[in-house]
Amino acid sequence: MFLQKDNTKLGVILGLLAPLAGIFGFYLWRFQRLTITEFIQYLGIEKHLITAMLSFALLANAIVFTLYINTRKDKTAKGIFVVTVIYAIGVLLLKLFY
């Protein structure tokens, strides 16, 4: 199966996709009454929610990273970790300057 492989490219792909699941989970948890468009508009008004939402995105990456570390798929975990670090730096910069 594709997700059973151990390579860095798979890790990067998972590291890019898992945050989308985290963002969607945040939307379902807090804002499911809004449409996606209304949710995005609300984020534009309540900017402090952006960092909370991005924290959920990073949490999703941490979960996927942990799964691959525990199954000893170290190359895949490395790819996830690299993307997570890039996201984390982005979140910190956003928190500092936005």
C-alpha positions in Angstrom: 0.0 0.0 0.0 1.1 3.5 -0.8 1.0 4.7 2.8 3.2 1.8 4.0 6.2 3.0 2.0 9.2 4.6 3.8 10.4 7.5 1.8 10.9 11.2 2.3 8.7 12.3 -0.6 5.7 10.5 0.9 6.5 12.3 4.2 6.5 15.7 2.5 3.2 14.9 0.8 1.6 13.7 4.1 3.1 16.8 5.8 1.4 19.0 3.4 -2.0 17.2 3.4 -2.4 16.5 7.2 -2.7 20.2 8.1 -5.7 20.4 5.7 -7.3 17.7 7.8 -6.5 19.6 10.9 -8.0 22.8 9.5 -11.1 21.0 8.5 -11.3 19.4 12.0 -11.0 22.9 13.5 -13.8 24.1 11.2 -16.1 21.1 12.2 -15.3 21.5 15.9 -15.9 25.2 16.2 -17.7 26.6 13.1 -19.8 23.8 11.5 -22.8 26.1 11.4 -21.0 28.4 9.0 -20.4 27.7 5.4 -16.8 27.4 4.3 -17.0 30.8 2.7 -18.5 32.4 5.9 -15.8 30.6 7.9 -13.0 32.1 5.8 -14.6 35.6 6.0 -14.9 35.2 9.8 -11.2 34.3 10.0 -10.5 37.6 8.2 -12.4 39.5 10.9 -11.2 37.5 13.9 -7.5 37.2 13.0 -6.6 35.7 16.4 -8.4 32.5 15.3 -5.9 32.0 12.5 -3.2 30.9 14.9 -5.5 28.6 16.7 -6.6 27.0 13.5 -2.9 26.6 12.4 -2.2 25.0 15.7 -4.8 22.4 14.8 -3.0 22.0 11.5 0.3 21.4 13.3 -1.4 19.0 15.7 -2.5 16.9 12.7 1.0 16.8 11.5 2.3 15.7 14.9 -0.2 12.8 15.0 0.9 11.6 11.5 4.5 12.1 12.5 4.0 10.0 15.6 2.3 7.2 13.7 5.3 6.9 11.3 7.9 7.2 14.1 6.2 4.4 16.0 6.1 2.1 12.9 9.8 2.9 12.3 9.2 4.6 9.0 12.0 7.1 9.6 12.4 8.5 6.1 8.7 9.3 5.9 8.7 10.7 9.4 11.7 12.9 8.4 9.7 14.4 5.5 6.7 15.1 7.8 9.0 16.7 10.3 10.6 19.0 7.8 7.2 20.3 6.6 6.0 20.6 10.2 9.0 22.8 11.1 8.4 25.0 8.1 4.7 25.3 9.1 5.7 26.1 12.7 8.1 28.8 11.6 5.3 30.3 9.5 2.9 30.2 12.4 5.4 31.9 14.7 6.0 34.6 12.1 2.3 35.1 11.6 1.8 35.4 15.3 4.6 37.9 15.6 3.8 40.1 12.6 0.1 39.8 11.9 
